[in-house]
Amino acid sequence: MSSAPAAPAPPAYTQAQIALHWLSVGLMSTLVLAGELRHLLTAQTGLTMRSVMIVHIGCGMALLAVTIVRTMVRVTRRRVQRDGFCMQDACAHAVHLCIYAFIFASCLVGWVIVNAKGLAVPIPFTDLEFPRLVSADPALVATAVWAHDLLAWGLYGLLAMHIVAALAHHVIARDDTLARMAWRREPRMPVGARRSSSSTPRSTSRVHFSKN
């Protein structure tokens, strides 16, 4: 009986890719907290709105740079398609690219908001500033803020899909999709593969001794 060849496993992420992923998670979490909870933070912690927004804008600019690098790596990195999961892999790839696109657009619009208010985006730890994308324009601020909020909620939806899918792989499919992004990766066998392997009879060898 001939068995079908096993589907190629997805390539492991490099340490650089894992570091970029979790750096993105940290930056995203910080800027979301600073942006969405800015009024609560200023009321409860004594921080000024300026200091909270500096954190929000700084994390946004850093996330923009990291996302550009991650997009280049994702587009150029060779991907292995698994048999039977072509549509799943295509959907996952599309969601990732949409997340990067929404981050890129949201950060750029945030940059426009700052410049449209007549302010500059400073480069941390220097006396320099990022180029101004637009000149001061109060009318543009309202439109840009609306677009920024719309992009942010769209991004939250994509991130929710991404998180749910990762947890489904880990809890339901019980494969190593989520573990591949951990620093210490321990491969997990998919449920179907584990059941088939457990049902396969084990070959035993016996040693027969002859009596003289």
C-alpha positions as CSV (number, residue, x, y, z in Angstrom):
1,M,0.0,0.0,0.0
2,S,1.5,3.4,-1.0
3,S,0.8,6.4,1.2
4,A,0.6,10.0,-0.1
5,P,3.7,12.1,0.6
6,A,3.4,14.3,3.6
7,A,2.6,17.9,3.0
8,P,5.6,20.2,3.5
9,A,5.6,22.0,6.8
10,P,5.5,25.8,6.8
11,P,9.0,27.2,7.2
12,A,10.0,28.3,10.6
13,Y,10.1,32.0,11.3
14,T,13.6,33.5,11.8
15,Q,14.5,35.1,15.1
16,A,14.4,38.5,13.3
17,Q,10.9,37.9,12.1
18,I,9.7,36.8,15.6
19,A,11.4,39.9,17.1
20,L,9.7,42.2,14.6
21,H,6.3,40.6,15.3
22,W,6.4,41.0,19.0
23,L,7.9,44.5,18.7
24,S,4.9,45.4,16.5
25,V,2.6,43.9,19.2
26,G,4.2,46.0,21.9
27,L,4.1,49.2,19.8
28,M,0.5,48.6,18.8
29,S,-0.7,47.9,22.3
30,T,1.0,51.0,23.7
31,L,-0.3,53.4,21.0
32,V,-3.8,52.0,21.2
33,L,-3.8,52.4,25.0
34,A,-2.4,56.0,24.7
35,G,-4.8,56.9,22.0
36,E,-8.1,55.3,23.1
37,L,-7.6,55.9,26.8
38,R,-5.9,59.3,26.6
39,H,-8.7,61.1,28.5
40,L,-8.7,58.5,31.3
41,L,-4.9,58.5,31.6
42,T,-4.8,62.3,31.9
43,A,-7.6,62.3,34.5
44,Q,-6.3,59.3,36.6
45,T,-2.5,59.5,36.4
46,G,-1.8,63.3,36.2
47,L,-0.1,62.9,32.9
48,T,-0.6,65.8,30.4
49,M,-2.4,65.3,27.1
50,R,0.8,66.4,25.4
51,S,2.9,63.7,27.0
52,V,0.3,61.0,26.2
53,M,0.0,62.0,22.6
54,I,3.8,62.1,22.3
55,V,3.8,58.5,23.3
56,H,1.0,57.7,20.8
57,I,2.7,59.5,17.9
58,G,6.1,58.1,18.7
59,C,4.8,54.6,18.8
60,G,2.9,55.2,15.6
61,M,6.0,56.4,13.7
62,A,8.0,53.4,15.1
63,L,5.3,51.0,14.1
64,L,5.2,52.5,10.6
65,A,8.9,51.8,10.1
66,V,8.6,48.3,11.5
67,T,5.6,47.6,9.3
68,I,7.5,48.7,6.2
69,V,10.3,46.2,7.0
70,R,7.8,43.4,7.8
71,T,5.9,44.0,4.6
72,M,9.2,43.7,2.5
73,V,10.1,40.5,4.3
74,R,6.7,39.0,3.9
75,V,6.5,39.8,0.2
76,T,10.0,38.6,-0.6
77,R,10.1,35.5,1.7
78,R,9.4,32.2,0.0
79,R,6.2,30.6,1.3
80,V,5.5,26.8,1.2
81,Q,1.9,25.9,0.4
82,R,0.5,22.9,2.2
83,D,-1.6,20.4,0.3
84,G,-5.3,20.8,1.2
85,F,-4.8,24.2,2.8
86,C,-4.3,26.5,-0.3
87,M,-7.4,28.6,0.4
88,Q,-6.6,28.8,4.1
89,D,-3.0,29.9,3.4
90,A,-4.2,32.4,0.8
91,C,-6.7,33.9,3.2
92,A,-4.1,34.2,6.0
93,H,-1.7,35.9,3.6
94,A,-4.4,38.3,2.5
95,V,-5.3,39.2,6.1
96,H,-1.7,39.8,7.0
97,L,-1.3,42.2,4.0
98,C,-4.5,44.0,4.9
99,I,-3.2,44.5,8.5
100,Y,0.0,45.9,7.1
101,A,-1.9,48.2,4.7
102,F,-4.2,49.5,7.4
103,I,-1.3,50.1,9.8
104,F,0.5,52.0,7.0
105,A,-2.5,54.1,6.1
106,S,-3.5,54.8,9.7
107,C,0.0,56.0,10.6
108,L,0.3,58.2,7.5
109,V,-3.1,59.8,8.2
110,G,-2.0,60.4,11.8
111,W,1.1,62.0,10.5
112,V,-1.1,64.2,8.3
113,I,-3.3,65.2,11.3
114,V,-0.2,66.4,13.3
115,N,1.1,68.5,10.3
116,A,-2.4,69.8,9.5
117,K,-2.5,71.2,13.0
118,G,0.6,73.2,12.2
119,L,2.8,70.9,14.3
120,A,5.9,68.8,13.4
121,V,6.6,65.2,14.2
122,P,9.9,65.2,16.0
123,I,12.5,62.5,15.6
124,P,13.2,61.0,19.1
125,F,16.5,61.8,20.8
126,T,17.4,64.4,18.1
127,D,16.7,68.0,17.3
128,L,15.4,67.0,13.9
129,E,11.8,66.4,12.7
130,F,10.1,64.3,10.1
131,P,9.2,66.0,6.8
132,R,5.9,67.8,6.8
133,L,3.4,66.0,4.6
134,V,0.9,68.9,4.5
135,S,0.8,72.5,5.6
136,A,-1.4,73.8,8.4
137,D,-5.1,73.3,7.4
138,P,-7.8,73.3,10.0
139,A,-10.4,72.0,7.5
140,L,-8.2,69.0,6.7
141,V,-7.8,68.1,10.3
142,A,-11.5,67.1,10.7
143,T,-11.4,64.9,7.6
144,A,-8.2,63.3,8.6
145,V,-9.4,62.6,12.1
146,W,-12.5,60.9,10.6
147,A,-10.4,58.8,8.3
148,H,-8.0,57.9,11.1
149,D,-10.8,56.7,13.3
150,L,-12.3,54.7,10.5
151,L,-9.0,53.0,9.7
152,A,-8.3,52.3,13.4
153,W,-11.6,50.4,13.8
154,G,-11.0,48.5,10.6
155,L,-7.6,47.6,11.9
156,Y,-9.1,46.4,15.2
157,G,-11.4,44.1,13.3
158,L,-8.5,42.6,11.3
159,L,-6.5,42.1,14.4
160,A,-9.4,40.4,16.1
161,M,-9.7,38.0,13.1
162,H,-5.9,37.4,13.3
163,I,-6.0,36.6,17.0
164,V,-9.1,34.3,16.8
165,A,-7.5,32.4,13.9
166,A,-4.3,31.9,15.8
167,L,-6.1,30.7,18.9
168,A,-8.2,28.3,16.8
169,H,-5.1,26.8,15.3
170,H,-3.7,26.3,18.9
171,V,-6.8,25.1,20.7
172,I,-8.9,23.4,18.0
173,A,-6.5,22.2,15.3
174,R,-3.7,21.8,17.9
175,D,-1.0,22.5,15.4
176,D,2.2,24.6,15.8
177,T,1.0,27.7,13.9
178,L,0.9,29.8,17.1
179,A,4.0,28.1,18.6
180,R,6.0,29.0,15.5
181,M,6.0,32.7,16.6
182,A,7.3,31.8,20.1
183,W,10.9,32.2,21.1
184,R,11.1,28.5,22.0
185,R,9.2,26.5,19.4
186,E,8.0,23.0,20.2
187,P,6.2,21.6,17.2
188,R,2.7,20.3,17.7
189,M,1.3,17.5,15.6
190,P,-2.2,18.3,14.1
191,V,-5.1,16.4,15.5
192,G,-5.8,14.5,12.3
193,A,-2.2,13.5,12.0
194,R,-2.0,12.5,15.6
195,R,-5.0,10.3,15.4
196,S,-3.8,8.6,12.2
197,S,-0.4,8.0,13.8
198,S,-2.0,6.5,16.9
199,S,-4.2,4.2,14.9
200,T,-1.3,2.8,12.8
201,P,-0.2,-0.5,14.3
202,R,3.3,-0.5,15.6
203,S,5.7,-3.1,14.2
204,T,7.2,-5.3,16.8
205,S,10.2,-7.5,16.5
206,R,10.7,-10.6,18.5
207,V,13.9,-12.5,19.1
208,H,13.5,-16.3,18.9
209,F,15.8,-18.5,20.8
210,S,16.3,-22.0,19.6
211,K,16.8,-24.8,22.0
212,N,19.8,-27.0,21.6
